[in-house]
């Protein structure tokens, strides 16, 4: 059981991680584009790798039981797929000195979204009776209001990017908007009352991911994106929030000793 | 007769709580059971007579998001809420 002290310590560690990675990238920016590229690429690998480790641990703990058991398996699929994507991006950029967008990394980023969507669905499924039509409609409306400017930006752009890159860039906000609906529902559902902060991190992580993707698309289309751009800080923060969210679940639901059968009434 | 009815309600409440917790996942159920046993030396069916134990344990584990779990239990017992003892159970775990 987490004591208040442990919880505060966890929150402090989270903020420390966010500040260190954010400041690290900002400081590297002053040392030149090559330096910030290297720092950012090399930050993505351990951050995404940590998420894979935590996801495997929590999946092993839930062993497919209940809706959250299935949810964690799907989340592990997401973590693995995005870890491969980050590694591919880094190899393309740091080893082969090629532009990593578009590249095979995109295939792995895009594969991650269906996993993320199904994760949120299974995560919220036990509480489906509490999800009103009004809440679903509100979430859909918010999502559409985010999607329309993104799509407009893609269609009305004067970028030097190839048609393929522009279409690929447009797929991200569409996938984001699909994921955003259950994420908003989850945030509203778990924020009723003053919810356990770390539990909502998974959903807030999705929100950061969506904002970062929109920023990435915007800055790519006006040719101002480079690896290490401040928008990358948001991507890294979303990984960190995911990791802390999963870690919190691991701590709360760590293996307990055998339970006496007398708890079963029938 | 009253005793039998009460036993039936106790079973219904216990099953509803079990269902909600298992729907989330085995470790969630295990955590609640373990905490009930550790803090109050009681089992899940005993929470029918002591709903305040379940309330405290859910709050301890889930923080303020216990509200979502309680609402799910309430929905599960929806048709039985007209019965006074079940209404008392629900209102106590909701506090």
Interface residues (C-beta under 8 A of the other chain):
Chain A: X1 X61 X62 X63 X65 X66 X67 X68 X69 X125 X126 X127 X129 X130 X189 X190 X192 X193 X194 X195 X196 X197 X199 X252 X253 X256 X257 X259 X260 X262 X263 X264 X265 X266
Chain B: X10 X11 X14 X15 X18 X20 X22 X23 X24 X25 X26 X27 X28 X30 X31 X33 X34 X35 X37 X43 X44 X45 X60 X61 X62 X63 X64 X65 X66 X67 X68 X71 X72 X75
